[in-house]
Amino acid sequence: MHEVSIVSDMLNIVYENVQLHNMKSINKIVIKVGEFTCINESSLRFAYECLCKNTICENVKLEIKKIKASAYCNNCRKIFNISYTNRVCPICNKFSKNVVTGDELTVDSIEGEQK
């Protein structure tokens, strides 16, 4: 379950930003998760709840924005949705290896109050 290490790294980013921006409380953490990351949302939420106990993040809402996978076609210069098994442009039927979105895993925002 790699979600535990992912949440641990995410919380380190949050704690650094809490100190950097002199925050006294956090209301919500928003993360972006691409569909190609192979992250199990329920495992991620479970790890989040466990690792947040007795910290500033306990009872803080975790919002997960799911990002669809897409690619750029060099032939017709369009961006289109892809899947694990299909990266063929629906317009010109050319294969694309240029993944644009779907592999991201980022802390998008931290909402809270400053001291």
N, C-alpha and C positions, 0 to 999 in steps of 0.2 A: 504494500500500500504506500506508494510514493506521495500520496496526498499529504501525509504527515510532514514530510520534509518541505513540501511546497508551502503548506500553511506556516510552518516555522520560519521559512525565508520571508514570506509575506508579512508576518507579524514583526519581524526585525525591521523591515522597511517602514511599517506603520510606527513602531516605537521610535525610530530615528526621526521621522517627520513630526511626531508629537513633541519631541524635545526641540527640534529645529524651529518649529513654529510656536513654541511655548503654549501648547494646548493643555487645558485642564480636564477636558472630557472629550470623548468621541461618541458621536451618535450613529454613524454609519460608515462602513467601508465598502467601496465599490471596486470590483475586480472585473477584468475582461478575460474571458476564457474562450479560445478558439476551438472549433469542433475537432481539429486534428491533434489536440493535445492529449487525447485519451484519458482525460480526467473524469473520474466518477463523481458527479455532483453530491450524492448522498455521503460518500466517503469523505469528500472535501468538507462538507458541513459538519460531519461528526468530528473530524480532526480539529476543525476550527473551534467547536464547542469545548473539546477537551483541553486544547492548548490555551484557551482564553480564560479558563477558570482562575480566579484570584489575580487577575490582571486588569489593567485599564480597559481592556477589550471585552471583559465579561459582560454579557447581555447587550453587546453592540450588534446591530443588524449588519449582516453580510449580504450584500446584493451582488448577484452574479449576472453579468451581461454576457450572453452567449453570442459568439461571433461566427457567422457562417463562413465556410471556406470558399474562396474565390481565386481565380487565376486571370492573368492578362494574356491575351492572344497577340503574338507578334505579327501575325499575318493580317488580321482585320482590325487590330488595335482596340479591341473591346474587352471589358472585364465581365466574367461570367462565373456563376456558381459551379463548384466542382464537388466531387465526392472522392472517397478513397480509391474507388475503382474506375472513375471516369473523369478525365481531364481534357476531354475533347471539346473544342469550341462548338457551341450549337449553331453558330452562324456560318462558319467556313469549314467545319469538320477537321480542323488541324489540332494536333496534340499540343498542349502547353505545359511546360515545366516551370513556368513563372507563377508560383503561388504568391498571391497578394495578401490574403487574409486567411485566418483559420489556424495558425500556429502560435498565436500570441497568448501570453499569460502575464498580465500586468496589473498592478494596483493602479486603478484609474483615478480614484479620489478618496479622500478621507474627510468626512464631515464632523465637525465638533466645535467646541468653544475654546477661545483663547483665555489665558489667565488675565 
